[in-house]
Amino acid sequence: QVHVVESGGGLVQAGASLRLSCTVSGPTFSTMGWFRQAPGKEREFVAAIDWSGGYTDYADTVKGRFTISRDNGKTTVHLQMNSLKPGDTALFYCAARRRPSVTREVATYDLWGQGTQVTVSS
């Protein structure tokens, strides 16, 4: 059975950094993405990376502050989050997509983790 497990969330002050990690057990998926959902809001795209790690995509709200990367074994993806803001507070989800093209749409991802909470205080 395939599982997606996130880790690394926590409570930090504005301006701090956090590093989220996501590990997929079972078959390797081509595209990996991070999404987030704040209370009362829809789940939104944050960042995604292709199989090789050579192509990445970021939401405008996090571009320049967040960095997505993939380890050589391809099964673990990281999201380095710097200069965190209170507006980044959300439940962060890791998602896996079998097809190789990088997308931003929630419905195009095949497997999801349970999420890890990120809370940024002002």
C-alpha positions as CSV (number, residue, x, y, z in Angstrom):
1,Q,0.0,0.0,0.0
2,V,1.3,3.4,-0.9
3,H,1.5,6.1,1.8
4,V,2.4,9.8,1.8
5,V,3.7,11.1,5.1
6,E,4.5,14.7,5.9
7,S,6.6,16.0,8.7
8,G,8.3,19.2,9.9
9,G,5.4,21.5,10.7
10,G,5.2,23.6,13.9
11,L,4.6,26.9,15.5
12,V,7.1,29.7,14.7
13,Q,7.3,33.5,14.8
14,A,7.0,35.7,11.7
15,G,10.3,35.8,9.8
16,A,11.4,32.3,10.9
17,S,12.0,29.3,8.8
18,L,10.7,25.7,8.6
19,R,11.5,22.7,6.5
20,L,8.7,20.3,5.6
21,S,9.5,16.8,4.4
22,C,7.3,14.3,2.5
23,T,8.1,10.7,2.0
24,V,6.2,8.4,-0.4
25,S,6.3,4.7,0.3
26,G,5.7,2.2,-2.5
27,P,6.0,3.1,-6.2
28,T,7.7,6.3,-7.1
29,F,5.5,9.1,-8.4
30,S,6.6,11.4,-11.1
31,T,5.4,14.8,-9.8
32,M,5.3,15.9,-6.2
33,G,3.5,18.9,-4.9
34,W,2.8,20.9,-1.8
35,F,-0.6,22.5,-1.1
36,R,-2.0,24.3,1.9
37,Q,-5.4,24.9,3.3
38,A,-6.2,27.6,5.9
39,P,-9.4,27.5,8.0
40,G,-12.4,28.5,5.9
41,K,-10.5,28.5,2.7
42,E,-10.0,26.2,-0.2
43,R,-6.9,24.1,-0.6
44,E,-4.4,26.0,-2.7
45,F,-1.3,25.2,-4.7
46,V,2.1,26.1,-3.1
47,A,4.8,24.4,-5.1
48,A,5.6,21.4,-7.3
49,I,8.6,19.5,-8.7
50,D,9.0,17.1,-11.5
51,W,10.7,13.7,-11.5
52,S,14.2,14.9,-12.3
53,G,14.0,17.8,-9.8
54,G,15.0,20.1,-12.7
55,Y,11.6,21.8,-13.1
56,T,9.8,23.5,-10.3
57,D,6.7,25.7,-10.0
58,Y,5.7,28.1,-7.2
59,A,2.6,30.1,-6.3
60,D,3.2,33.8,-6.6
61,T,2.6,34.2,-2.8
62,V,5.6,32.0,-1.9
63,K,8.0,32.6,-4.8
64,G,11.3,33.8,-3.5
65,R,10.6,32.5,0.0
66,F,9.9,28.8,-0.4
67,T,12.1,26.2,-2.2
68,I,11.0,22.7,-3.2
69,S,13.6,20.0,-3.7
70,R,13.7,16.3,-4.2
71,D,16.3,13.8,-2.9
72,N,18.3,11.6,-5.2
73,G,16.2,8.6,-4.3
74,K,13.1,10.5,-5.6
75,T,10.9,9.4,-2.8
76,T,11.4,12.3,-0.4
77,V,10.5,15.9,-1.2
78,H,11.3,18.9,1.0
79,L,9.8,22.4,1.2
80,Q,12.1,24.9,2.7
81,M,10.1,27.9,3.9
82,N,11.9,31.1,4.8
83,S,10.6,34.5,5.9
84,L,7.4,33.0,7.1
85,K,4.4,35.3,7.5
86,P,1.2,34.9,9.6
87,G,-0.6,34.5,6.2
88,D,1.3,31.3,5.7
89,T,-0.6,29.6,8.6
90,A,-2.3,26.5,7.2
91,L,-2.4,22.8,7.1
92,F,0.2,21.8,4.5
93,Y,-0.4,18.8,2.4
94,C,2.0,16.8,0.2
95,A,0.6,15.2,-2.9
96,A,1.9,12.8,-5.5
97,R,1.0,12.6,-9.2
98,R,1.7,9.7,-11.5
99,R,1.8,11.7,-14.7
100,P,5.0,13.6,-15.4
101,S,3.6,17.0,-16.2
102,V,3.7,19.5,-13.3
103,T,0.3,21.0,-12.5
104,R,-1.3,23.3,-9.9
105,E,-4.7,21.7,-9.8
106,V,-5.7,19.7,-6.7
107,A,-7.8,17.3,-8.8
108,T,-4.8,16.2,-10.9
109,Y,-2.9,14.7,-8.0
110,D,-3.4,11.0,-7.2
111,L,-2.3,10.6,-3.6
112,W,-2.4,12.8,-0.6
113,G,-0.9,12.9,2.9
114,Q,-2.7,13.7,6.1
115,G,-1.1,17.1,6.3
116,T,1.2,18.9,8.8
117,Q,0.2,22.1,10.6
118,V,2.2,25.3,10.1
119,T,1.4,28.2,12.4
120,V,3.1,31.5,12.1
121,S,2.6,34.0,14.9
122,S,3.0,37.8,14.5
